[in-house]
Structure formats: structure tokens, C-alpha cells
Amino acid sequence: MPYLRRHARMLLGRQDHADLLIEEALRELLVAGDSLAIRRDPRRELLKALYAALRDLGLPGPAAPSTEFRPPADARLQNLPLPQRSVLLLLAVERLSVADASEVTRLSGSDVLRLAHEAQSDVERTLETDILIIEDEWAIARDLRHIVSDLGHRVTGVAASREQALELAARDAPGLVLADLNLSDGDSGVDAVREIFRDRPTPAIFVTAFPERLLARARPEPIYLITKPFSPAMIKSTVSQALFFA
């Protein structure tokens, strides 16, 4: 039940509306009585019931203004049209396959992909920020700069060492940090990010050929991890995800 309430709240933006939808979804599950399908894949079957109830009921009617705290990601989600919001939640948050998202929403696979692309484009336009790159390999830093610039972000600088990173961050506070683990002169990208975090909690993405070194040590949060070699699509997707849920 907590899982279903979380998803419904992110879908509708209000817990009271979400609970009304869940009540109808559970009623439909009881009427269907397909216990075998629920046991086989409970998460998918719960989501199918939830979206079936949404189709039957439509959006709940107006209610009193909510005074509950709304995380930034929730507010961004509510700016998306409902079809795009649904697909984004199912693919990016619930990690469903396109086939499963298609079954849950009763949309074709091509429609799911189209809505996902529209949602990502809308999100990217609202998330433009300043990015600090901490990378001592010139060619990789150049590639990262081009990739994030294509998304509309501004690169405030490229640092090859911990000291340079701290100077750049102090001069122009970043909204996101892209960092390598091992820097010139034996510096650590983790240490640089940790010191930047002290002044201002900032999402960070570590881009490294040695992910096990990051996972084995204490590290600042929130962070994301990309392994080298990377693709532009991997960088773009992770940057958008990190900023969306910041």
C-alpha cells in the first residue's frame, strides 16, 4: 500500500486525490479476483489497476488547497500533462520496460516512446542550470562540455584539480557537478565534491572508469554514477534525472 500511495501521489500531486484513486483501484482488483496474476507480478498488476481506475474515474474533482510539503520533483511533475507524466513515472521512476508501461497504460509502444520523448524534452527545458566539470583529461572534459551545453546548460568552468574546483565553485556556485574520481597531482574528485557540498548541497555525477573505488568509500550524497566509456545519451539522461529529483 505505501508503494501504491507514493506512485498515485506523484501522479496526481495530492494525497487526498491519490487515496480516492487507490480505493477505486483496490475495488477493481477485488472484483477481477485474478490472484494468480497478482502473485506473479504484484507491482505491475497494482499499477494496471491504478491506471484502469484513472481511466474510469478521470481526475478527481477540486478539493481544498493542500498545505502538505511538495518536493521539487513533485512540483515539476505536475507541470507535465497527465499522459507524459504517467509515462515518465512508469519508465524513469518505476523502471518499467516500454512493454510493461504499454500494458499498464493501454497505450501502444510507439505512443509510450513518443510521450516519454515529449516529457524528457519538456523537463530539460525547465532544468537549465550552471554545471561545474571536474576532469583532468582534456578530451573528456571537452566532450562533457559539449554534451551538457547541447541540453541548454551553462558550464561555469573545467577544473583539473581539487583546488581549481573549489575556486570555481566559490566564484560561481554550480547547480550540478560532473566529476572524475582521480584528478591530477593525486587529488580526489570525491574530496572536491565533499568540500563543495559543505557550502551548498548540490547534486553530483561521478564519471569514472573505476566505479568500485567510489562504491567502496564514504561519499557525499546525493550522487549519481556513470562509468567510462560513456555515451552522450547516458550523460544527458543522468544529468536530467539528477536535476529533476534534486
Secondary structure, 3 states (H helix, E strand, C coil): CHHHHHHHHHHHCCHHHHHHHHHHHHHHHHHHCCHHHHHHCHHHHHHHHHHHHHHHHCCCCCCCCCCCCCCHHHHHHHCCCHHHHHHHHHHHHCCCCHHHHHHHHCCCHHHHHHHHHHHHHHHHHHCCCEEEEECCCHHHHHHHHHHHHHCCCEEEEEECCHHHHHHHHHHCCCCEEEECCECHHHCEHHHHHHHHHHHCCCCEEEEECCHHHHHCCCCCCCEEEEECCCCHHHHHHHHHHHHHCC
